[in-house]
Amino acid sequence: MLLRIVILVAAFFCCFPVFAASGLKNVELRDLYFGEVLYYAYQDMHFEALSRLDIELKQYYKIDEPNLDPLFLNLGQAEFSVGDIELQYRMDKRAGKAIQAVLGSGVDLATRNQAALVLARMFYRKNDAASTIYALDLIHDEVDLTKYRGKSVEELRGEEPENFKTDVAYLRALANIDTGQFTRAVEILRSLRNEKSLQGYVLYNLGIAMLQAQQEAEGLSVLGELGRLETTENDLLALKDKANLRLAYRLLDSGNAELAQTYFQRVRLDGVYSNLALLGAGWAAVALNRYDRALVSWSILHAREKSDHSVQEALMAVPYAYGKLQAYGKAANMYNQAMDAFAHEIFRLDASIKSIREGKFLKALLDEQSKLDQNWVVNLRELPDSPETRYILDLLASNDFQTSYKNYKDLDALEKHLDKGLADLMIFEELIDIRRAYQEPLLPEVEAKFKKIDARAKLRLEQRTSLTKKIQNMLIVPRPEYLATADERMASDRIAALEQYMADHPGKVNDDLANRIKRLRGVLLWRVHSEYNQRLTDAYNHQVALDDMIEAFKIRYYSFIRTRQAATQSYEGYQAPIRKLRTGLFAAQRKLKGVMARQGRLLETMAINELDIRRKRLEDYQIKARFALAESYDRAIKAELEKQIEDQNRLSKENLKRPESEKETQKQQELTPPPEDGVTGSDSSIPDKFPDS
Amino acid sequence: MLKQYLTKNLFIAVMIALSALPFSPKAAEVTKEQIKGLDEQVQDIKRDVLELTTELSLLEEKLLFPSNTQVSLFVSLEGDKKFVLDAMQIKIDDKVVAKHLYTFKELEALRLGGVQRIYTGNINTGDHLMTASFIGRSASGNQFRGSADFAVIKAVGPKFVEIKIIGGNSPDQTISFQDW
């Protein structure tokens, strides 16, 4: 409930719907890692999303052929997302640069226009309305065909998100209001009146713009229309209340109290603006001299939570009304109650200020539960010794506090990242040491074995190359002897030896033997030549089979090479980067601690200042209540005396008229205590409470 | 004498009254420039920490998941927006390597088109059997399960597999795989 109030109070000042994270919806995914970036971005885990996106883009920009990387197809969106997510992570400085880079790059028109809208929203958030309009002027409808060649019009145009034009027009109208161009704002807002997504917000801003543009009657009519809007949505109901309240106070200021009451009555009694409405309704009744009617509204308010400013005003207003109704005793009692209430609230404020000074506020702001709990504001108050958050609701909802608070929480999260980073580095070093201790003794032995295997492998590969060449040559020039078997070669050698012997000793060998040798040579040649084709085919098939085996061998070989390299790389070359990272992490940690301390002090100061203002206001009320109490008491006494005098006078007159016997009875009665019959029943308690007076 | 007595007592009374007042000196003023200045310093720190985290993540990947053994598994949702994914479990070679229970925000992120990296680890080159299982609920609240196998062929480079849970209506949700 309280959180809702904080949000709604924030809406009171801003009055525009919360924009969804733009540019990241309906992405046609081509890269898994970019999908992971979106996964974190959609969960509002901006740091995680940005760190992953940075890694992806860093790796992408390093590769030689980026067009082969899947991110190439999502590059425009990825570069746009950098600015978009940075903006959501409140890194405005970097986001602005990233978005302007997208505006200058060759992305499609829809992405360019979206980037311009995001930039405009960034300027608007920084209360820079002129720059907002400048950024919105960068949005175009037409594609610049001369700039990018080789792409179709559809490609250059891109896909415009739903409601894009409405968002642009609405933001332009808001910026126009901020720059004082009310007539222009009225024109735009009139064109958006039927937009369902902006229902209520358009009417409210249109009404305000019309009032500012001196179109009083129309403005009031538009606000009146919003005040009668039929809706069940909480945000719109609050906006409706706000419109009624604004109208009512405007009417009250212009002296039309009767009509103002009608609008005050339209504000819901359980809404966020109900206290202001009840207070206003009371003052409207006072303006009509109807103190009894004022008491109806103020009495409801009087019973509510005392830390609310309107309720505190009602604590003074109720006795004021009783005083005006001449119920001085009742008024005095209620002023007395008000003083007690103010004293109690001042005590709570002092305790809150003390707890802030003791650092409990910052501790409570960083409470882990608050991240998960929607009602973190309530829990903040319920934590031991934490300050009373009811007094700083407006502050909590303010833009300055929210910025500082989010920064403080971000710094806390960053500190944890840095701590984790430093712890990770220690683990990495330990891991590297373990790897080194295991790998270093093994590697020389493995290396020696590998060298032997490598030498054999190289020899075999050379042989295979030689064989392949021979087979290729045999296809052109047949060489049957190359395909002779080992037995045939041996037989051929022996026959050749015999032939040599015959040649050297012609007379020693008879003809039969010579013929046998010739026949053997013939048989051998016949076999080798007749089987040549088959043998060549078999040799080719064996070579193919060998190639398969060599391929398998090469895979294992290169796998081993990589494993050996990975084994060395698993512990070598990390020392310098780890040292550099550690230095960077320590430096960032030091810087962060300093800024975090300053940010914390700023938050504490803001809270203390706010509580101090409330405290001073209560002190003023106390002084006023004290004077009013004295005055009421005087008036009560005076009224009592006047009544007594009047009674005496009346009795005297009656005595003059009555006989002597009745006068005796009257004297007897005067000796007994008087009945409780003053101005009001409660007046009798006044002397007990103020005996000195 | 009486005047002196009254003056002295008045002074004491004032001192007592002042000491009874709560000590609440006003804190220093907070200016817009202060808030803006600090905001810019916070932005600088964010940039520094992001850069350091990028370096650290790259180092971590190089150290723990070398490309020759790296395998990364991703989960995505397609189709029925009302399907509620409760849990996923991934096995590689019959060994559970990842389990995940989904929060509301995670499920929403998946529905919007985000992709969750559910596992990054190391496996040898060669063939591996991956089994992906899920538990989910239909719009009517009926719970159902699904499971599918996929042959992961790990080569020299890093391996990426997308596990898609697809289907028109909730009870028909099936798992499909895409090798990236």
Chai-1 contact restraints between the chains, C-beta under 6 A:
chainA,res_idxA,chainB,res_idxB,connection_type,confidence,min_distance_angstrom,max_distance_angstrom,comment,restraint_id
A,V27,B,G113,contact,1.0,0.0,6.0,A-B,restraint_1
A,L32,B,F74,contact,1.0,0.0,6.0,A-B,restraint_2
A,L32,B,V115,contact,1.0,0.0,6.0,A-B,restraint_3
A,L32,B,F160,contact,1.0,0.0,6.0,A-B,restraint_4
A,L32,B,W180,contact,1.0,0.0,6.0,A-B,restraint_5
A,G35,B,V115,contact,1.0,0.0,6.0,A-B,restraint_6
A,E36,B,V115,contact,1.0,0.0,6.0,A-B,restraint_7
A,E36,B,R117,contact,1.0,0.0,6.0,A-B,restraint_8
A,L38,B,G114,contact,1.0,0.0,6.0,A-B,restraint_9
A,Y39,B,A109,contact,1.0,0.0,6.0,A-B,restraint_10
A,Y39,B,G114,contact,1.0,0.0,6.0,A-B,restraint_11
A,Y39,B,V115,contact,1.0,0.0,6.0,A-B,restraint_12
A,Y39,B,Q116,contact,1.0,0.0,6.0,A-B,restraint_13
A,Y42,B,A109,contact,1.0,0.0,6.0,A-B,restraint_14
A,Y42,B,L112,contact,1.0,0.0,6.0,A-B,restraint_15
A,Y42,B,G114,contact,1.0,0.0,6.0,A-B,restraint_16
A,Q43,B,K105,contact,1.0,0.0,6.0,A-B,restraint_17
A,Q43,B,A109,contact,1.0,0.0,6.0,A-B,restraint_18
A,L50,B,L50,contact,1.0,0.0,6.0,A-B,restraint_19
A,S51,B,L50,contact,1.0,0.0,6.0,A-B,restraint_20
A,S51,B,T53,contact,1.0,0.0,6.0,A-B,restraint_21
A,S51,B,T54,contact,1.0,0.0,6.0,A-B,restraint_22
A,D54,B,T54,contact,1.0,0.0,6.0,A-B,restraint_23
A,I55,B,T54,contact,1.0,0.0,6.0,A-B,restraint_24
A,I55,B,S57,contact,1.0,0.0,6.0,A-B,restraint_25
A,M91,B,Q43,contact,1.0,0.0,6.0,A-B,restraint_26
A,M91,B,K46,contact,1.0,0.0,6.0,A-B,restraint_27
A,K93,B,Q43,contact,1.0,0.0,6.0,A-B,restraint_28
A,D350,B,P22,contact,1.0,0.0,6.0,A-B,restraint_29
A,I353,B,S24,contact,1.0,0.0,6.0,A-B,restraint_30
A,D400,B,I35,contact,1.0,0.0,6.0,A-B,restraint_31
A,N407,B,V42,contact,1.0,0.0,6.0,A-B,restraint_32
A,L414,B,V49,contact,1.0,0.0,6.0,A-B,restraint_33
A,H417,B,V49,contact,1.0,0.0,6.0,A-B,restraint_34
A,G421,B,L56,contact,1.0,0.0,6.0,A-B,restraint_35
A,F428,B,L63,contact,1.0,0.0,6.0,A-B,restraint_36
A,S559,B,T125,contact,1.0,0.0,6.0,A-B,restraint_37
A,R562,B,N68,contact,1.0,0.0,6.0,A-B,restraint_38
A,A566,B,P66,contact,1.0,0.0,6.0,A-B,restraint_39
A,P577,B,L59,contact,1.0,0.0,6.0,A-B,restraint_40
A,L581,B,E55,contact,1.0,0.0,6.0,A-B,restraint_41
A,G584,B,L52,contact,1.0,0.0,6.0,A-B,restraint_42
A,L585,B,L52,contact,1.0,0.0,6.0,A-B,restraint_43
A,A588,B,D48,contact,1.0,0.0,6.0,A-B,restraint_44
A,A588,B,V49,contact,1.0,0.0,6.0,A-B,restraint_45
A,K591,B,I45,contact,1.0,0.0,6.0,A-B,restraint_46
A,L592,B,I45,contact,1.0,0.0,6.0,A-B,restraint_47
A,V595,B,Q41,contact,1.0,0.0,6.0,A-B,restraint_48
A,V595,B,I45,contact,1.0,0.0,6.0,A-B,restraint_49
A,R598,B,L38,contact,1.0,0.0,6.0,A-B,restraint_50
A,Q599,B,L38,contact,1.0,0.0,6.0,A-B,restraint_51
A,T605,B,A27,contact,1.0,0.0,6.0,A-B,restraint_52
A,T605,B,A28,contact,1.0,0.0,6.0,A-B,restraint_53
A,T605,B,V30,contact,1.0,0.0,6.0,A-B,restraint_54
A,M606,B,V30,contact,1.0,0.0,6.0,A-B,restraint_55
A,I608,B,A27,contact,1.0,0.0,6.0,A-B,restraint_56
A,N609,B,A27,contact,1.0,0.0,6.0,A-B,restraint_57
A,D612,B,K26,contact,1.0,0.0,6.0,A-B,restraint_58
